[in-house]
Amino acid sequence: MKRKLNLAFCLFKYFPFGGLQGDCLQIAKICMERGHKVDVYTIKLVGEKPEGLQVTIVPVSGLTNHGQYKSFGNKIASIVKQKKYDAVVGFNRIPGLDIYYAADGSYAAKMQNRNILHRLSSRYHTFMSLEKAVYNKDSNTQILLLTEKEKSFYMDFYGTSQERFHILPPGISKKCIPPSNVDGIRTEKRKELAIDQKKKMILMVCTVFKIKGVERAIRALASLPQKISAETVLLVVGIDKPGRYKRLAKKLNIPKQVRFIGARTDVPHLLMASDLFLHPALIENTGTVIVEALVANIPVITTDICGYSHHVTSANAGKVIPSPFAQKTLNKELLFMLTSKEHDQWRKNAKQYIDKTDVFSRSEKAVDVIEKVTL
């Protein structure tokens, strides 16, 4: 019988609907289902405390985010030393982690093309030191990596040994699998949203509109021939300030075709009500929603910057916009996918790909690794 573990989970901020926060909660739940104890430490808790979890707010010093993150890392080091945890699992980069869940892309890679002034700032030095604490060749932190995309960079830049990386599959909810009454769900959801059954519905699901490409999507919609644009709706789901994007849609004469409906808990049903999923992100380490769309058998347009864009190519269920990004390319592909007779084939291709590919077990596999390296 396996020994029961006493685990500390650490992340900077916990708030509802965050992708990282949802991953943390799901992994914690599976750990507890297997009999392990999980204590969560965070700087800030927004909303209600997740049911069944012990959550501790760690008081930190610092007027800036990076100053608070550095303080958090120092405080956690003291806490875990006192409580003698079997393992410390981090969902953000801090020193002293036994296991790091690498949802964020490399800060060092992102800064390589920035000017020298960025590298002189305290922010730069703090974030670089936090990343180095995890990936440095002298560190023993085991890394749960979500895609193969960045592994070679870490190995070249920090000298991280390959043995420390553990690649996880996407963690897609099986709620996204279309049930037998999917046509009824599509009809009812469109009635609820007051979207005509015959219109083309494009869905975006994102938290930070700027980096997920909402402006790109609006400009692509505005580029469509007027007749097609008038019969198309872009539905944007997620928490952010939509003001400037509504103004852009108005300026481009498509205010009625772009709708922002905030955070939702019914994303699987919204996918099933859609004709196309659009994710033209500027920055995206993974892009879980891309694979959610494929699970729902919805064709996808995305950018190759997204770590999970390769699933669209492998499934032959949509289009991947190459880098460097060109708005004209997105415009062209959007028009093609809205008017193509291949739509039903893309849906079939998505289903066949998901049937033979593990895209569901990320959290379970993460807990397997935690147990393997700790027990």
C-alpha beads as a LAMMPS data file, in Angstrom:
LAMMPS data file: protein, C-alpha beads

375 atoms
374 bonds

1 atom types
1 bond types

-500.0 500.0 xlo xhi
-500.0 500.0 ylo yhi
-500.0 500.0 zlo zhi

Masses

1 110.0

Atoms # bond

1 1 1 0.000 0.000 0.000
2 1 1 1.318 3.441 -0.986
3 1 1 2.320 5.900 1.698
4 1 1 -0.008 8.898 2.004
5 1 1 1.713 12.127 1.102
6 1 1 1.584 15.525 2.782
7 1 1 1.772 18.037 -0.077
8 1 1 2.070 21.814 -0.342
9 1 1 0.651 23.432 -3.507
10 1 1 1.805 27.004 -4.220
11 1 1 0.485 29.584 -6.673
12 1 1 0.540 33.374 -6.711
13 1 1 -3.184 34.009 -7.109
14 1 1 -6.302 31.864 -7.023
15 1 1 -9.415 33.078 -8.852
16 1 1 -12.381 31.359 -10.530
17 1 1 -12.202 30.537 -14.258
18 1 1 -8.405 30.850 -14.473
19 1 1 -6.867 28.016 -16.492
20 1 1 -3.884 27.561 -14.168
21 1 1 -6.125 27.801 -11.127
22 1 1 -8.461 25.162 -12.556
23 1 1 -5.518 22.847 -13.211
24 1 1 -4.262 23.329 -9.658
25 1 1 -7.693 22.543 -8.215
26 1 1 -8.190 19.446 -10.359
27 1 1 -4.759 18.015 -9.534
28 1 1 -5.354 18.718 -5.839
29 1 1 -8.706 16.905 -5.979
30 1 1 -7.154 13.816 -7.555
31 1 1 -4.384 13.837 -4.950
32 1 1 -7.002 13.919 -2.186
33 1 1 -9.043 11.172 -3.866
34 1 1 -5.911 9.009 -3.660
35 1 1 -5.651 9.700 0.054
36 1 1 -3.017 12.429 0.066
37 1 1 -3.256 15.667 2.052
38 1 1 -2.997 18.958 0.135
39 1 1 -2.449 22.431 1.591
40 1 1 -2.665 25.342 -0.852
41 1 1 -0.668 28.542 -0.309
42 1 1 -1.399 31.713 -2.253
43 1 1 -0.947 35.473 -2.087
44 1 1 -4.525 36.246 -3.021
45 1 1 -7.806 34.337 -3.063
46 1 1 -10.593 35.822 -5.186
47 1 1 -14.099 34.440 -4.676
48 1 1 -15.018 31.536 -2.445
49 1 1 -12.457 29.081 -1.116
50 1 1 -12.475 25.854 -3.170
51 1 1 -14.497 23.236 -1.328
52 1 1 -12.498 20.616 0.527
53 1 1 -9.150 22.387 0.288
54 1 1 -7.085 23.972 3.033
55 1 1 -6.116 27.374 1.584
56 1 1 -3.710 29.702 3.384
57 1 1 -3.232 33.341 2.376
58 1 1 0.451 34.177 2.736
59 1 1 1.079 37.815 3.749
60 1 1 3.766 39.316 1.525
61 1 1 5.691 42.556 1.271
62 1 1 6.374 44.594 -1.850
63 1 1 4.568 47.287 -3.829
64 1 1 4.999 45.563 -7.205
65 1 1 3.852 42.172 -8.429
66 1 1 7.395 40.914 -8.866
67 1 1 8.327 42.173 -5.409
68 1 1 5.386 40.282 -3.914
69 1 1 6.265 37.123 -5.839
70 1 1 9.830 37.241 -4.505
71 1 1 8.494 37.744 -0.974
72 1 1 6.066 34.835 -1.459
73 1 1 8.916 32.531 -2.440
74 1 1 10.861 33.478 0.672
75 1 1 7.838 32.964 2.926
76 1 1 7.032 29.575 1.398
77 1 1 10.595 28.400 2.045
78 1 1 10.125 29.134 5.742
79 1 1 6.649 27.559 5.917
80 1 1 7.571 24.265 4.265
81 1 1 10.661 23.937 6.427
82 1 1 8.503 24.138 9.554
83 1 1 5.741 21.783 8.322
84 1 1 8.018 19.154 6.750
85 1 1 5.986 18.439 3.604
86 1 1 6.811 15.391 1.515
87 1 1 6.825 17.578 -1.598
88 1 1 6.265 21.196 -2.604
89 1 1 4.406 21.550 -5.912
90 1 1 4.531 24.958 -7.597
91 1 1 2.140 26.318 -10.190
92 1 1 4.261 29.446 -10.507
93 1 1 8.040 29.635 -10.470
94 1 1 9.606 30.057 -7.014
95 1 1 12.762 28.630 -5.416
96 1 1 12.755 25.354 -3.522
97 1 1 10.125 23.454 -5.525
98 1 1 10.248 19.689 -5.748
99 1 1 7.832 19.706 -8.695
100 1 1 6.861 22.553 -11.028
101 1 1 3.725 22.539 -13.197
102 1 1 4.984 24.491 -16.216
103 1 1 1.878 26.197 -17.577
104 1 1 3.733 29.447 -18.356
105 1 1 6.165 29.903 -21.216
106 1 1 9.801 30.798 -20.611
107 1 1 10.404 34.340 -19.391
108 1 1 13.976 34.239 -20.684
109 1 1 12.784 33.302 -24.168
110 1 1 10.221 36.101 -24.140
111 1 1 12.852 38.662 -23.116
112 1 1 15.454 37.733 -25.717
113 1 1 14.197 40.254 -28.262
114 1 1 13.495 43.053 -25.783
115 1 1 15.772 46.078 -25.552
116 1 1 18.519 46.446 -22.949
117 1 1 16.413 48.689 -20.697
118 1 1 14.143 45.761 -19.836
119 1 1 17.151 43.776 -18.691
120 1 1 18.236 46.501 -16.302
121 1 1 14.962 46.507 -14.367
122 1 1 14.347 44.851 -11.012
123 1 1 11.341 43.148 -12.585
124 1 1 13.579 41.427 -15.138
125 1 1 16.113 40.294 -12.534
126 1 1 13.385 38.976 -10.222
127 1 1 11.594 36.951 -12.888
128 1 1 14.858 35.629 -14.283
129 1 1 16.003 34.503 -10.837
130 1 1 12.647 32.782 -10.192
131 1 1 12.843 30.939 -13.516
132 1 1 16.487 30.003 -12.998
133 1 1 15.642 28.549 -9.581
134 1 1 13.421 26.001 -11.334
135 1 1 15.304 25.226 -14.550
136 1 1 18.972 25.709 -13.648
137 1 1 21.113 22.608 -14.228
138 1 1 21.951 22.486 -10.503
139 1 1 18.266 22.393 -9.509
140 1 1 16.530 19.136 -8.680
141 1 1 13.023 20.392 -9.498
142 1 1 11.016 17.928 -11.580
143 1 1 9.131 19.697 -14.370
144 1 1 5.620 18.822 -15.543
145 1 1 5.706 20.179 -19.101
146 1 1 2.509 20.679 -21.073
147 1 1 4.057 20.599 -24.554
148 1 1 7.352 19.596 -26.179
149 1 1 7.536 23.090 -27.670
150 1 1 9.915 24.728 -25.170
151 1 1 11.901 21.790 -23.810
152 1 1 14.870 22.304 -26.130
153 1 1 15.095 25.984 -25.154
154 1 1 15.337 25.154 -21.433
155 1 1 17.934 22.476 -22.105
156 1 1 20.070 24.840 -24.214
157 1 1 19.630 28.000 -22.114
158 1 1 19.741 26.587 -18.571
159 1 1 21.354 23.203 -19.123
160 1 1 18.261 21.445 -17.749
161 1 1 18.649 17.680 -18.020
162 1 1 16.109 15.875 -20.172
163 1 1 15.352 13.406 -17.371
164 1 1 13.711 16.174 -15.299
165 1 1 10.969 16.796 -17.868
166 1 1 7.662 14.914 -17.759
167 1 1 5.364 15.656 -20.734
168 1 1 1.662 15.672 -19.872
169 1 1 -1.302 15.198 -22.226
170 1 1 -3.911 17.967 -22.523
171 1 1 -6.428 17.890 -19.696
172 1 1 -9.746 18.181 -21.496
173 1 1 -13.045 17.690 -19.695
174 1 1 -15.140 14.878 -21.110
175 1 1 -18.087 17.268 -20.850
176 1 1 -16.858 18.556 -24.229
177 1 1 -17.670 15.224 -25.915
178 1 1 -20.919 15.702 -27.872
179 1 1 -23.740 13.605 -26.405
180 1 1 -26.455 11.925 -28.476
181 1 1 -28.696 15.004 -28.114
182 1 1 -26.059 17.447 -29.399
183 1 1 -28.429 18.856 -32.024
184 1 1 -30.946 19.705 -29.327
185 1 1 -28.222 21.371 -27.239
186 1 1 -27.198 23.458 -30.248
187 1 1 -30.781 24.563 -30.871
188 1 1 -31.548 25.442 -27.238
189 1 1 -28.258 27.252 -26.644
190 1 1 -28.779 29.419 -29.714
191 1 1 -32.317 30.216 -28.574
192 1 1 -30.937 31.236 -25.190
193 1 1 -28.357 33.491 -26.863
194 1 1 -30.890 34.845 -29.385
195 1 1 -28.716 33.707 -32.294
196 1 1 -30.542 32.599 -35.419
197 1 1 -30.180 28.870 -36.107
198 1 1 -29.049 29.537 -39.690
199 1 1 -26.305 32.038 -38.834
200 1 1 -22.637 31.063 -38.638
201 1 1 -21.483 31.268 -35.030
202 1 1 -17.763 31.781 -34.350
203 1 1 -16.667 31.217 -30.762
204 1 1 -13.696 32.596 -28.844
205 1 1 -12.914 31.641 -25.232
206 1 1 -10.204 33.718 -23.582
207 1 1 -9.301 35.650 -20.451
208 1 1 -6.882 38.293 -21.770
209 1 1 -8.402 39.656 -24.961
210 1 1 -5.247 41.405 -26.186
211 1 1 -2.901 38.418 -26.223
212 1 1 -5.562 35.930 -27.339
213 1 1 -6.196 37.851 -30.549
214 1 1 -9.669 39.355 -30.151
215 1 1 -8.656 42.383 -32.237
216 1 1 -7.365 40.071 -34.959
217 1 1 -10.674 38.196 -34.905
218 1 1 -12.755 41.376 -35.209
219 1 1 -10.664 42.631 -38.111
220 1 1 -11.004 39.260 -39.858
221 1 1 -14.772 39.335 -39.408
222 1 1 -14.902 42.876 -40.794
223 1 1 -12.932 41.751 -43.866
224 1 1 -15.644 39.294 -44.948
225 1 1 -17.957 40.142 -47.829
226 1 1 -20.908 42.082 -46.416
227 1 1 -23.423 39.343 -47.185
228 1 1 -21.397 36.709 -45.305
229 1 1 -20.500 39.062 -42.438
230 1 1 -24.171 39.920 -41.880
231 1 1 -24.940 36.217 -41.391
232 1 1 -22.064 35.622 -38.954
233 1 1 -21.766 36.204 -35.196
234 1 1 -18.519 36.348 -33.214
235 1 1 -19.213 35.321 -29.613
236 1 1 -16.432 36.158 -27.138
237 1 1 -16.465 34.367 -23.781
238 1 1 -14.183 35.430 -20.932
239 1 1 -13.285 38.030 -18.314
240 1 1 -11.677 41.234 -19.586
241 1 1 -12.638 44.795 -20.457
242 1 1 -14.432 44.721 -23.829
243 1 1 -14.764 48.492 -24.316
244 1 1 -12.010 49.083 -26.873
245 1 1 -13.016 45.988 -28.831
246 1 1 -16.648 47.091 -28.991
247 1 1 -15.447 50.462 -30.260
248 1 1 -13.315 48.728 -32.896
249 1 1 -16.285 46.648 -34.042
250 1 1 -18.378 49.809 -34.290
251 1 1 -15.638 51.595 -36.229
252 1 1 -15.484 48.664 -38.668
253 1 1 -19.300 48.687 -39.058
254 1 1 -19.904 45.275 -37.449
255 1 1 -21.143 46.174 -33.921
256 1 1 -24.088 43.748 -34.090
257 1 1 -21.927 40.833 -35.218
258 1 1 -19.591 40.920 -32.184
259 1 1 -20.909 39.956 -28.746
260 1 1 -19.133 39.749 -25.385
261 1 1 -20.911 37.559 -22.818
262 1 1 -18.379 37.387 -19.956
263 1 1 -17.280 34.281 -18.078
264 1 1 -19.457 31.214 -18.507
265 1 1 -19.682 27.748 -16.990
266 1 1 -21.348 26.257 -20.094
267 1 1 -18.393 26.399 -22.500
268 1 1 -18.898 22.776 -23.699
269 1 1 -22.458 23.605 -24.782
270 1 1 -21.337 26.889 -26.348
271 1 1 -18.821 24.912 -28.396
272 1 1 -21.535 22.517 -29.529
273 1 1 -23.660 25.492 -30.611
274 1 1 -20.794 26.882 -32.721
275 1 1 -19.734 26.399 -36.320
276 1 1 -16.119 27.464 -35.890
277 1 1 -13.664 28.041 -33.045
278 1 1 -11.229 30.938 -33.454
279 1 1 -8.038 31.369 -31.411
280 1 1 -5.581 33.687 -33.230
281 1 1 -3.405 34.220 -30.152
282 1 1 -0.283 36.388 -30.053
283 1 1 1.146 34.416 -27.109
284 1 1 -0.054 30.993 -25.975
285 1 1 2.029 28.307 -24.312
286 1 1 -0.669 25.668 -24.802
287 1 1 -4.215 26.682 -25.761
288 1 1 -6.383 24.088 -24.035
289 1 1 -9.521 25.569 -25.605
290 1 1 -8.184 24.571 -29.021
291 1 1 -8.324 20.902 -28.052
292 1 1 -11.678 21.389 -26.288
293 1 1 -13.074 22.548 -29.616
294 1 1 -11.702 19.466 -31.376
295 1 1 -13.251 17.238 -28.700
296 1 1 -16.580 18.970 -29.402
297 1 1 -15.966 18.239 -33.123
298 1 1 -15.733 21.937 -34.002
299 1 1 -13.271 23.060 -36.722
300 1 1 -10.559 25.448 -35.521
301 1 1 -8.525 28.374 -36.822
302 1 1 -5.525 29.194 -34.643
303 1 1 -1.953 30.465 -34.823
304 1 1 1.176 28.323 -34.809
305 1 1 2.438 30.201 -31.730
306 1 1 0.011 28.064 -29.687
307 1 1 1.562 24.963 -28.170
308 1 1 -1.500 22.850 -28.980
309 1 1 -1.906 24.084 -32.570
310 1 1 -0.270 20.860 -33.777
311 1 1 -3.430 18.987 -32.768
312 1 1 -5.387 20.938 -35.404
313 1 1 -2.851 19.980 -38.067
314 1 1 -2.668 16.348 -36.931
315 1 1 -6.456 16.081 -36.913
316 1 1 -6.833 17.895 -40.267
317 1 1 -9.694 19.759 -38.632
318 1 1 -9.003 23.382 -39.461
319 1 1 -6.294 25.883 -40.293
320 1 1 -3.114 26.996 -38.488
321 1 1 -1.890 30.508 -39.334
322 1 1 1.925 30.500 -39.678
323 1 1 4.379 32.951 -38.113
324 1 1 5.095 35.730 -38.704
325 1 1 1.396 36.488 -38.389
326 1 1 -0.303 38.273 -41.290
327 1 1 -3.826 39.632 -40.889
328 1 1 -4.509 38.993 -44.580
329 1 1 -3.823 35.291 -44.066
330 1 1 -6.300 35.068 -41.196
331 1 1 -8.883 36.989 -43.236
332 1 1 -8.450 34.606 -46.149
333 1 1 -8.677 31.437 -44.035
334 1 1 -11.720 32.668 -42.136
335 1 1 -13.580 33.310 -45.378
336 1 1 -12.517 29.906 -46.711
337 1 1 -13.654 28.004 -43.619
338 1 1 -16.998 29.814 -43.411
339 1 1 -17.822 29.038 -47.049
340 1 1 -16.106 25.685 -47.610
341 1 1 -17.993 22.468 -48.307
342 1 1 -15.402 20.636 -46.207
343 1 1 -17.034 21.640 -42.895
344 1 1 -18.649 18.243 -42.230
345 1 1 -15.390 16.472 -43.111
346 1 1 -13.428 18.636 -40.656
347 1 1 -15.913 17.671 -37.943
348 1 1 -15.523 13.969 -38.769
349 1 1 -11.738 14.335 -38.809
350 1 1 -11.809 15.942 -35.351
351 1 1 -13.889 13.088 -33.941
352 1 1 -11.636 10.411 -35.435
353 1 1 -8.532 12.125 -34.057
354 1 1 -9.939 12.474 -30.539
355 1 1 -11.105 8.847 -30.560
356 1 1 -7.482 7.681 -30.965
357 1 1 -5.630 10.364 -28.971
358 1 1 -5.322 10.784 -25.179
359 1 1 -6.301 14.384 -24.535
360 1 1 -8.104 13.848 -21.244
361 1 1 -5.714 12.540 -18.581
362 1 1 -3.393 15.483 -17.817
363 1 1 -4.330 15.792 -14.137
364 1 1 -4.170 12.043 -13.512
365 1 1 -0.769 11.808 -15.202
366 1 1 0.461 14.820 -13.179
367 1 1 -0.476 13.054 -9.933
368 1 1 1.214 9.874 -11.194
369 1 1 4.461 11.849 -11.566
370 1 1 4.057 13.500 -8.148
371 1 1 3.702 10.065 -6.559
372 1 1 6.527 8.552 -8.616
373 1 1 9.127 11.162 -7.689
374 1 1 8.007 11.515 -4.056
375 1 1 7.137 8.013 -2.797

Bonds

1 1 1 2
2 1 2 3
3 1 3 4
4 1 4 5
5 1 5 6
6 1 6 7
7 1 7 8
8 1 8 9
9 1 9 10
10 1 10 11
11 1 11 12
12 1 12 13
13 1 13 14
14 1 14 15
15 1 15 16
16 1 16 17
17 1 17 18
18 1 18 19
19 1 19 20
20 1 20 21
21 1 21 22
22 1 22 23
23 1 23 24
24 1 24 25
25 1 25 26
26 1 26 27
27 1 27 28
28 1 28 29
29 1 29 30
30 1 30 31
31 1 31 32
32 1 32 33
33 1 33 34
34 1 34 35
35 1 35 36
36 1 36 37
37 1 37 38
38 1 38 39
39 1 39 40
40 1 40 41
41 1 41 42
42 1 42 43
43 1 43 44
44 1 44 45
45 1 45 46
46 1 46 47
47 1 47 48
48 1 48 49
49 1 49 50
50 1 50 51
51 1 51 52
52 1 52 53
53 1 53 54
54 1 54 55
55 1 55 56
56 1 56 57
57 1 57 58
58 1 58 59
59 1 59 60
60 1 60 61
61 1 61 62
62 1 62 63
63 1 63 64
64 1 64 65
65 1 65 66
66 1 66 67
67 1 67 68
68 1 68 69
69 1 69 70
70 1 70 71
71 1 71 72
72 1 72 73
73 1 73 74
74 1 74 75
75 1 75 76
76 1 76 77
77 1 77 78
78 1 78 79
79 1 79 80
80 1 80 81
81 1 81 82
82 1 82 83
83 1 83 84
84 1 84 85
85 1 85 86
86 1 86 87
87 1 87 88
88 1 88 89
89 1 89 90
90 1 90 91
91 1 91 92
92 1 92 93
93 1 93 94
94 1 94 95
95 1 95 96
96 1 96 97
97 1 97 98
98 1 98 99
99 1 99 100
100 1 100 101
101 1 101 102
102 1 102 103
103 1 103 104
104 1 104 105
105 1 105 106
106 1 106 107
107 1 107 108
108 1 108 109
109 1 109 110
110 1 110 111
111 1 111 112
112 1 112 113
113 1 113 114
114 1 114 115
115 1 115 116
116 1 116 117
117 1 117 118
118 1 118 119
119 1 119 120
120 1 120 121
121 1 121 122
122 1 122 123
123 1 123 124
124 1 124 125
125 1 125 126
126 1 126 127
127 1 127 128
128 1 128 129
129 1 129 130
130 1 130 131
131 1 131 132
132 1 132 133
133 1 133 134
134 1 134 135
135 1 135 136
136 1 136 137
137 1 137 138
138 1 138 139
139 1 139 140
140 1 140 141
141 1 141 142
142 1 142 143
143 1 143 144
144 1 144 145
145 1 145 146
146 1 146 147
147 1 147 148
148 1 148 149
149 1 149 150
150 1 150 151
151 1 151 152
152 1 152 153
153 1 153 154
154 1 154 155
155 1 155 156
156 1 156 157
157 1 157 158
158 1 158 159
159 1 159 160
160 1 160 161
161 1 161 162
162 1 162 163
163 1 163 164
164 1 164 165
165 1 165 166
166 1 166 167
167 1 167 168
168 1 168 169
169 1 169 170
170 1 170 171
171 1 171 172
172 1 172 173
173 1 173 174
174 1 174 175
175 1 175 176
176 1 176 177
177 1 177 178
178 1 178 179
179 1 179 180
180 1 180 181
181 1 181 182
182 1 182 183
183 1 183 184
184 1 184 185
185 1 185 186
186 1 186 187
187 1 187 188
188 1 188 189
189 1 189 190
190 1 190 191
191 1 191 192
192 1 192 193
193 1 193 194
194 1 194 195
195 1 195 196
196 1 196 197
197 1 197 198
198 1 198 199
199 1 199 200
200 1 200 201
201 1 201 202
202 1 202 203
203 1 203 204
204 1 204 205
205 1 205 206
206 1 206 207
207 1 207 208
208 1 208 209
209 1 209 210
210 1 210 211
211 1 211 212
212 1 212 213
213 1 213 214
214 1 214 215
215 1 215 216
216 1 216 217
217 1 217 218
218 1 218 219
219 1 219 220
220 1 220 221
221 1 221 222
222 1 222 223
223 1 223 224
224 1 224 225
225 1 225 226
226 1 226 227
227 1 227 228
228 1 228 229
229 1 229 230
230 1 230 231
231 1 231 232
232 1 232 233
233 1 233 234
234 1 234 235
235 1 235 236
236 1 236 237
237 1 237 238
238 1 238 239
239 1 239 240
240 1 240 241
241 1 241 242
242 1 242 243
243 1 243 244
244 1 244 245
245 1 245 246
246 1 246 247
247 1 247 248
248 1 248 249
249 1 249 250
250 1 250 251
251 1 251 252
252 1 252 253
253 1 253 254
254 1 254 255
255 1 255 256
256 1 256 257
257 1 257 258
258 1 258 259
259 1 259 260
260 1 260 261
261 1 261 262
262 1 262 263
263 1 263 264
264 1 264 265
265 1 265 266
266 1 266 267
267 1 267 268
268 1 268 269
269 1 269 270
270 1 270 271
271 1 271 272
272 1 272 273
273 1 273 274
274 1 274 275
275 1 275 276
276 1 276 277
277 1 277 278
278 1 278 279
279 1 279 280
280 1 280 281
281 1 281 282
282 1 282 283
283 1 283 284
284 1 284 285
285 1 285 286
286 1 286 287
287 1 287 288
288 1 288 289
289 1 289 290
290 1 290 291
291 1 291 292
292 1 292 293
293 1 293 294
294 1 294 295
295 1 295 296
296 1 296 297
297 1 297 298
298 1 298 299
299 1 299 300
300 1 300 301
301 1 301 302
302 1 302 303
303 1 303 304
304 1 304 305
305 1 305 306
306 1 306 307
307 1 307 308
308 1 308 309
309 1 309 310
310 1 310 311
311 1 311 312
312 1 312 313
313 1 313 314
314 1 314 315
315 1 315 316
316 1 316 317
317 1 317 318
318 1 318 319
319 1 319 320
320 1 320 321
321 1 321 322
322 1 322 323
323 1 323 324
324 1 324 325
325 1 325 326
326 1 326 327
327 1 327 328
328 1 328 329
329 1 329 330
330 1 330 331
331 1 331 332
332 1 332 333
333 1 333 334
334 1 334 335
335 1 335 336
336 1 336 337
337 1 337 338
338 1 338 339
339 1 339 340
340 1 340 341
341 1 341 342
342 1 342 343
343 1 343 344
344 1 344 345
345 1 345 346
346 1 346 347
347 1 347 348
348 1 348 349
349 1 349 350
350 1 350 351
351 1 351 352
352 1 352 353
353 1 353 354
354 1 354 355
355 1 355 356
356 1 356 357
357 1 357 358
358 1 358 359
359 1 359 360
360 1 360 361
361 1 361 362
362 1 362 363
363 1 363 364
364 1 364 365
365 1 365 366
366 1 366 367
367 1 367 368
368 1 368 369
369 1 369 370
370 1 370 371
371 1 371 372
372 1 372 373
373 1 373 374
374 1 374 375
